[in-house]
């Protein structure tokens, strides 16, 4: 390993922040505050923006599931939305693992526009 290469898991490796942000909301905070703020990279920026929007949608989905429990909305809608959110999460995680700055389908470009200062 040369001096310029960093191992996976190192705080200096931009892939580390890109992958960690997909691991729950706590992982997002760790990736942003501990890994990204002192070592900014385009790869980490793209994935931090996307996962922030994914986590916001997950919160909204949790609220919708409460309404489904109270029978205000059909539970099948919540299940379909949860499956779609999971598929987007997997697509983003695989892009981060493969070190690609590829936006997630449907919401990736939207996330880049919503959080430009991140």
N, CA and C atoms as an extended XYZ file, in Angstrom:
354
Properties=species:S:1:pos:R:3:atomname:S:1:resname:S:1:resid:I:1 pbc="F F F"
N         0.857       -1.173        0.000 N   UNK     1
C         0.000        0.000        0.000 CA  UNK     1
C         0.903        1.236        0.000 C   UNK     1
N         0.636        2.124       -0.903 N   UNK     2
C         1.424        3.351       -0.971 CA  UNK     2
C         0.903        4.368        0.031 C   UNK     2
N         1.605        5.460        0.160 N   UNK     3
C         1.199        6.496        1.112 CA  UNK     3
C        -0.105        7.168        0.713 C   UNK     3
N        -0.420        7.210       -0.600 N   UNK     4
C        -1.632        7.893       -1.057 CA  UNK     4
C        -2.880        7.034       -0.916 C   UNK     4
N        -2.714        5.712       -0.808 N   UNK     5
C        -3.871        4.824       -0.681 CA  UNK     5
C        -4.269        4.708        0.783 C   UNK     5
N        -5.542        4.676        1.019 N   UNK     6
C        -6.042        4.451        2.370 CA  UNK     6
C        -6.886        3.193        2.349 C   UNK     6
N        -6.857        2.450        3.429 N   UNK     7
C        -7.605        1.205        3.487 CA  UNK     7
C        -9.089        1.484        3.712 C   UNK     7
N        -9.915        0.549        3.284 N   UNK     8
C       -11.351        0.685        3.474 CA  UNK     8
C       -11.647        0.670        4.965 C   UNK     8
N       -12.423        1.595        5.416 N   UNK     9
C       -12.720        1.740        6.831 CA  UNK     9
C       -11.946        2.870        7.461 C   UNK     9
N       -10.951        3.354        6.751 N   UNK    10
C       -10.170        4.478        7.246 CA  UNK    10
C       -11.001        5.753        7.154 C   UNK    10
N       -10.910        6.631        8.133 N   UNK    11
C       -11.634        7.903        8.045 CA  UNK    11
C       -11.196        8.758        6.868 C   UNK    11
N       -10.015        8.492        6.337 N   UNK    12
C        -9.515        9.259        5.196 CA  UNK    12
C       -10.023        8.738        3.858 C   UNK    12
N       -10.608        7.574        3.844 N   UNK    13
C       -11.124        6.990        2.607 CA  UNK    13
C       -12.537        7.528        2.358 C   UNK    13
N       -12.792        8.194        1.232 N   UNK    14
C       -14.122        8.753        0.978 CA  UNK    14
C       -15.209        7.686        0.853 C   UNK    14
N       -14.812        6.479        0.484 N   UNK    15
C       -15.783        5.386        0.366 CA  UNK    15
C       -16.373        5.036        1.738 C   UNK    15
N       -15.602        5.221        2.790 N   UNK    16
C       -16.079        4.904        4.136 CA  UNK    16
C       -17.298        5.742        4.496 C   UNK    16
N       -17.229        7.034        4.291 N   UNK    17
C       -18.370        7.908        4.593 CA  UNK    17
C       -19.549        7.590        3.695 C   UNK    17
N       -19.277        7.274        2.427 N   UNK    18
C       -20.348        6.971        1.480 CA  UNK    18
C       -21.103        5.709        1.871 C   UNK    18
N       -20.416        4.732        2.412 N   UNK    19
C       -21.070        3.476        2.802 CA  UNK    19
C       -21.736        3.601        4.169 C   UNK    19
N       -21.055        4.224        5.118 N   UNK    20
C       -21.579        4.325        6.487 CA  UNK    20
C       -22.888        5.116        6.540 C   UNK    20
N       -23.067        6.090        5.671 N   UNK    21
C       -24.277        6.914        5.729 CA  UNK    21
C       -25.539        6.107        5.390 C   UNK    21
N       -25.393        4.940        4.776 N   UNK    22
C       -26.552        4.095        4.478 CA  UNK    22
C       -26.973        3.241        5.671 C   UNK    22
N       -26.180        3.238        6.735 N   UNK    23
C       -26.475        2.398        7.891 CA  UNK    23
C       -27.228        3.235        8.926 C   UNK    23
N       -28.497        3.273        8.846 N   UNK    24
C       -29.413        3.993        9.743 CA  UNK    24
C       -29.116        5.490        9.807 C   UNK    24
N       -29.967        6.199       10.496 N   UNK    25
C       -29.798        7.642       10.652 CA  UNK    25
C       -28.580        7.957       11.522 C   UNK    25
N       -28.310        7.117       12.497 N   UNK    26
C       -27.121        7.307       13.329 CA  UNK    26
C       -25.868        7.169       12.471 C   UNK    26
N       -25.870        6.222       11.548 N   UNK    27
C       -24.750        6.074       10.620 CA  UNK    27
C       -24.570        7.312        9.763 C   UNK    27
N       -25.682        7.932        9.380 N   UNK    28
C       -25.592        9.167        8.593 CA  UNK    28
C       -24.892       10.261        9.394 C   UNK    28
N       -25.284       10.400       10.673 N   UNK    29
C       -24.649       11.423       11.517 CA  UNK    29
C       -23.161       11.134       11.720 C   UNK    29
N       -22.814        9.873       11.913 N   UNK    30
C       -21.401        9.504       12.056 CA  UNK    30
C       -20.645        9.825       10.772 C   UNK    30
N       -21.239        9.458        9.630 N   UNK    31
C       -20.573        9.715        8.350 CA  UNK    31
C       -20.378       11.204        8.128 C   UNK    31
N       -21.372       11.997        8.484 N   UNK    32
C       -21.270       13.436        8.237 CA  UNK    32
C       -20.304       14.112        9.206 C   UNK    32
N       -20.529       13.924       10.501 N   UNK    33
C       -19.757       14.681       11.489 CA  UNK    33
C       -18.362       14.113       11.740 C   UNK    33
N       -18.204       12.802       11.707 N   UNK    34
C       -16.903       12.221       12.033 CA  UNK    34
C       -16.034       11.954       10.804 C   UNK    34
N       -16.660       11.640        9.665 N   UNK    35
C       -15.870       11.227        8.510 CA  UNK    35
C       -15.818       12.265        7.399 C   UNK    35
N       -16.892       12.998        7.185 N   UNK    36
C       -17.008       13.854        6.007 CA  UNK    36
C       -16.540       15.287        6.224 C   UNK    36
N       -16.827       15.851        7.365 N   UNK    37
C       -16.573       17.287        7.572 CA  UNK    37
C       -15.114       17.673        7.407 C   UNK    37
N       -14.192       16.798        7.776 N   UNK    38
C       -12.765       17.127        7.656 CA  UNK    38
C       -12.137       16.562        6.392 C   UNK    38
N       -12.860       15.710        5.675 N   UNK    39
C       -12.310       15.058        4.485 CA  UNK    39
C       -13.399       14.987        3.418 C   UNK    39
N       -13.774       16.121        2.865 N   UNK    40
C       -14.871       16.177        1.901 CA  UNK    40
C       -14.450       15.578        0.562 C   UNK    40
N       -15.386       14.843       -0.045 N   UNK    41
C       -15.152       14.269       -1.368 CA  UNK    41
C       -16.473       14.260       -2.126 C   UNK    41
N       -16.392       14.223       -3.429 N   UNK    42
C       -17.599       14.220       -4.261 CA  UNK    42
C       -18.404       12.947       -4.044 C   UNK    42
N       -17.730       11.821       -3.881 N   UNK    43
C       -18.420       10.546       -3.664 CA  UNK    43
C       -19.254       10.587       -2.386 C   UNK    43
N       -18.653       11.017       -1.305 N   UNK    44
C       -19.371       11.085       -0.033 CA  UNK    44
C       -20.498       12.113       -0.088 C   UNK    44
N       -20.276       13.231       -0.759 N   UNK    45
C       -21.298       14.270       -0.854 CA  UNK    45
C       -22.562       13.753       -1.535 C   UNK    45
N       -22.389       13.073       -2.658 N   UNK    46
C       -23.541       12.545       -3.399 CA  UNK    46
C       -24.340       11.581       -2.524 C   UNK    46
N       -23.654       10.686       -1.851 N   UNK    47
C       -24.359        9.669       -1.072 CA  UNK    47
C       -24.930       10.226        0.233 C   UNK    47
N       -24.278       11.200        0.821 N   UNK    48
C       -24.851       11.831        2.014 CA  UNK    48
C       -26.153       12.550        1.681 C   UNK    48
N       -26.194       13.240        0.559 N   UNK    49
C       -27.423       13.929        0.147 CA  UNK    49
C       -28.547       12.936       -0.108 C   UNK    49
N       -28.223       11.867       -0.825 N   UNK    50
C       -29.257       10.875       -1.155 CA  UNK    50
C       -29.794       10.181        0.089 C   UNK    50
N       -28.907        9.798        0.983 N   UNK    51
C       -29.383        9.090        2.169 CA  UNK    51
C       -30.139       10.007        3.120 C   UNK    51
N       -29.793       11.287        3.135 N   UNK    52
C       -30.574       12.205        3.964 CA  UNK    52
C       -32.020       12.223        3.496 C   UNK    52
N       -32.229       12.276        2.188 N   UNK    53
C       -33.589       12.252        1.660 CA  UNK    53
C       -34.251       10.890        1.902 C   UNK    53
N       -33.498        9.812        1.778 N   UNK    54
C       -34.049        8.483        2.070 CA  UNK    54
C       -34.487        8.378        3.532 C   UNK    54
N       -33.682        8.913        4.439 N   UNK    55
C       -34.035        8.874        5.863 CA  UNK    55
C       -35.267        9.736        6.151 C   UNK    55
N       -35.396       10.850        5.465 N   UNK    56
C       -36.600       11.675        5.630 CA  UNK    56
C       -37.841       10.929        5.131 C   UNK    56
N       -37.711       10.257        3.984 N   UNK    57
C       -38.829        9.461        3.476 CA  UNK    57
C       -39.157        8.301        4.408 C   UNK    57
N       -38.141        7.700        5.028 N   UNK    58
C       -38.385        6.613        5.976 CA  UNK    58
C       -39.160        7.119        7.194 C   UNK    58
N       -38.837        8.325        7.650 N   UNK    59
C       -39.577        8.912        8.765 CA  UNK    59
C       -41.042        9.140        8.383 C   UNK    59
N       -41.255        9.675        7.186 N   UNK    60
C       -42.620        9.898        6.708 CA  UNK    60
C       -43.365        8.572        6.588 C   UNK    60
N       -42.680        7.548        6.125 N   UNK    61
C       -43.290        6.223        6.003 CA  UNK    61
C       -43.674        5.661        7.374 C   UNK    61
N       -42.859        5.916        8.377 N   UNK    62
C       -43.204        5.487        9.742 CA  UNK    62
C       -44.462        6.178       10.240 C   UNK    62
N       -44.604        7.443        9.932 N   UNK    63
C       -45.812        8.170       10.322 CA  UNK    63
C       -47.028        7.604        9.582 C   UNK    63
N       -46.846        7.313        8.280 N   UNK    64
C       -47.944        6.717        7.506 CA  UNK    64
C       -48.345        5.352        8.054 C   UNK    64
N       -47.380        4.607        8.554 N   UNK    65
C       -47.716        3.295        9.107 CA  UNK    65
C       -48.585        3.427       10.355 C   UNK    65
N       -48.402        4.512       11.108 N   UNK    66
C       -49.293        4.746       12.252 CA  UNK    66
C       -50.724        4.998       11.786 C   UNK    66
N       -50.861        5.770       10.709 N   UNK    67
C       -52.196        6.007       10.174 CA  UNK    67
C       -52.806        4.726        9.627 C   UNK    67
N       -51.980        3.833        9.102 N   UNK    68
C       -52.474        2.549        8.603 CA  UNK    68
C       -52.959        1.680        9.767 C   UNK    68
N       -52.270        1.768       10.894 N   UNK    69
C       -52.721        1.010       12.061 CA  UNK    69
C       -54.072        1.509       12.566 C   UNK    69
N       -54.317        2.787       12.389 N   UNK    70
C       -55.594        3.353       12.809 CA  UNK    70
C       -56.654        3.231       11.733 C   UNK    70
N       -56.305        2.554       10.630 N   UNK    71
C       -57.226        2.280        9.516 CA  UNK    71
C       -57.630        3.529        8.734 C   UNK    71
N       -56.815        4.574        8.782 N   UNK    72
C       -57.113        5.776        7.998 CA  UNK    72
C       -56.641        5.643        6.560 C   UNK    72
N       -55.602        4.847        6.353 N   UNK    73
C       -55.152        4.552        5.001 CA  UNK    73
C       -54.915        3.046        4.902 C   UNK    73
N       -55.034        2.478        3.709 N   UNK    74
C       -54.810        1.033        3.565 CA  UNK    74
C       -53.359        0.649        3.877 C   UNK    74
N       -53.199       -0.444        4.570 N   UNK    75
C       -51.870       -0.907        4.944 CA  UNK    75
C       -51.060       -1.353        3.728 C   UNK    75
N       -51.736       -1.768        2.678 N   UNK    76
C       -51.037       -2.214        1.465 CA  UNK    76
C       -50.243       -1.071        0.833 C   UNK    76
N       -50.733        0.148        0.956 N   UNK    77
C       -50.005        1.307        0.428 CA  UNK    77
C       -48.682        1.479        1.174 C   UNK    77
N       -48.713        1.305        2.471 N   UNK    78
C       -47.503        1.435        3.280 CA  UNK    78
C       -46.499        0.343        2.911 C   UNK    78
N       -46.976       -0.862        2.677 N   UNK    79
C       -46.084       -1.969        2.317 CA  UNK    79
C       -45.419       -1.709        0.963 C   UNK    79
N       -46.180       -1.237       -0.005 N   UNK    80
C       -45.621       -0.947       -1.330 CA  UNK    80
C       -44.590        0.179       -1.239 C   UNK    80
N       -44.889        1.221       -0.483 N   UNK    81
C       -43.943        2.327       -0.317 CA  UNK    81
C       -42.675        1.875        0.417 C   UNK    81
N       -42.833        1.001        1.403 N   UNK    82
C       -41.672        0.485        2.129 CA  UNK    82
C       -40.796       -0.364        1.214 C   UNK    82
N       -41.405       -1.157        0.369 N   UNK    83
C       -40.642       -1.975       -0.578 CA  UNK    83
C       -39.901       -1.085       -1.576 C   UNK    83
N       -40.559       -0.049       -2.063 N   UNK    84
C       -39.915        0.879       -2.998 CA  UNK    84
C       -38.740        1.595       -2.318 C   UNK    84
N       -38.924        2.006       -1.079 N   UNK    85
C       -37.857        2.677       -0.339 CA  UNK    85
C       -36.678        1.735       -0.112 C   UNK    85
N       -36.962        0.480        0.175 N   UNK    86
C       -35.905       -0.511        0.373 CA  UNK    86
C       -35.108       -0.727       -0.916 C   UNK    86
N       -35.797       -0.795       -2.043 N   UNK    87
C       -35.126       -0.978       -3.329 CA  UNK    87
C       -34.218        0.213       -3.634 C   UNK    87
N       -34.694        1.424       -3.348 N   UNK    88
C       -33.863        2.618       -3.550 CA  UNK    88
C       -32.648        2.599       -2.626 C   UNK    88
N       -32.848        2.157       -1.392 N   UNK    89
C       -31.755        2.069       -0.424 CA  UNK    89
C       -30.684        1.091       -0.904 C   UNK    89
N       -31.112       -0.079       -1.400 N   UNK    90
C       -30.169       -1.085       -1.892 CA  UNK    90
C       -29.405       -0.552       -3.109 C   UNK    90
N       -30.108        0.112       -4.027 N   UNK    91
C       -29.451        0.667       -5.214 CA  UNK    91
C       -28.386        1.694       -4.824 C   UNK    91
N       -28.703        2.542       -3.876 N   UNK    92
C       -27.741        3.542       -3.420 CA  UNK    92
C       -26.566        2.922       -2.689 C   UNK    92
N       -26.837        1.928       -1.862 N   UNK    93
C       -25.762        1.266       -1.120 CA  UNK    93
C       -24.799        0.559       -2.072 C   UNK    93
N       -25.323       -0.105       -3.086 N   UNK    94
C       -24.450       -0.767       -4.057 CA  UNK    94
C       -23.619        0.248       -4.841 C   UNK    94
N       -24.198        1.388       -5.154 N   UNK    95
C       -23.433        2.429       -5.850 CA  UNK    95
C       -22.305        2.942       -4.958 C   UNK    95
N       -22.575        3.098       -3.672 N   UNK    96
C       -21.541        3.567       -2.739 CA  UNK    96
C       -20.440        2.525       -2.581 C   UNK    96
N       -20.814        1.263       -2.494 N   UNK    97
C       -19.825        0.197       -2.349 CA  UNK    97
C       -18.926        0.125       -3.582 C   UNK    97
N       -19.506        0.352       -4.754 N   UNK    98
C       -18.744        0.307       -5.998 CA  UNK    98
C       -18.087        1.643       -6.353 C   UNK    98
N       -18.144        2.588       -5.432 N   UNK    99
C       -17.530        3.920       -5.578 CA  UNK    99
C       -18.038        4.669       -6.806 C   UNK    99
N       -19.343        4.622       -7.031 N   UNK   100
C       -19.956        5.341       -8.147 CA  UNK   100
C       -20.763        6.508       -7.600 C   UNK   100
N       -20.698        7.614       -8.289 N   UNK   101
C       -21.465        8.806       -7.904 CA  UNK   101
C       -22.795        8.835       -8.645 C   UNK   101
N       -23.358        7.683       -8.867 N   UNK   102
C       -24.592        7.533       -9.618 CA  UNK   102
C       -25.798        7.854       -8.725 C   UNK   102
N       -26.698        8.736       -9.178 N   UNK   103
C       -27.865        9.046       -8.356 CA  UNK   103
C       -28.857        7.879       -8.307 C   UNK   103
N       -29.553        7.794       -7.205 N   UNK   104
C       -30.587        6.775       -7.036 CA  UNK   104
C       -31.722        7.097       -8.007 C   UNK   104
N       -32.356        6.074       -8.586 N   UNK   105
C       -33.507        6.358       -9.457 CA  UNK   105
C       -34.582        7.144       -8.716 C   UNK   105
N       -35.273        7.968       -9.408 N   UNK   106
C       -36.418        8.751       -8.951 CA  UNK   106
C       -36.031        9.921       -8.037 C   UNK   106
N       -35.306        9.676       -6.949 N   UNK   107
C       -35.073       10.746       -5.977 CA  UNK   107
C       -33.641       11.252       -5.920 C   UNK   107
N       -32.718       10.619       -6.637 N   UNK   108
C       -31.314       10.999       -6.559 CA  UNK   108
C       -31.039       12.429       -6.996 C   UNK   108
N       -31.554       12.791       -8.157 N   UNK   109
C       -31.349       14.159       -8.649 CA  UNK   109
C       -32.077       15.176       -7.767 C   UNK   109
N       -33.222       14.786       -7.277 N   UNK   110
C       -33.991       15.661       -6.395 CA  UNK   110
C       -33.198       15.946       -5.114 C   UNK   110
N       -32.558       14.934       -4.573 N   UNK   111
C       -31.759       15.107       -3.354 CA  UNK   111
C       -30.588       16.052       -3.593 C   UNK   111
N       -29.969       15.961       -4.774 N   UNK   112
C       -28.838       16.833       -5.080 CA  UNK   112
C       -29.270       18.294       -5.157 C   UNK   112
N       -30.488       18.529       -5.626 N   UNK   113
C       -31.014       19.907       -5.714 CA  UNK   113
C       -31.516       20.426       -4.374 C   UNK   113
N       -32.069       19.534       -3.533 N   UNK   114
C       -32.611       19.951       -2.244 CA  UNK   114
C       -31.534       20.314       -1.234 C   UNK   114
N       -30.401       19.621       -1.289 N   UNK   115
C       -29.341       19.814       -0.289 CA  UNK   115
C       -28.034       20.229       -0.953 C   UNK   115
N       -28.005       21.375       -1.653 N   UNK   116
C       -26.775       21.761       -2.360 CA  UNK   116
C       -25.642       22.185       -1.435 C   UNK   116
N       -25.944       22.617       -0.234 N   UNK   117
C       -24.905       23.130        0.675 CA  UNK   117
C       -24.328       22.075        1.596 C   UNK   117
N       -24.711       20.842        1.399 N   UNK   118
C       -24.233       19.767        2.269 CA  UNK   118
C       -22.804       19.402        1.931 C   UNK   118
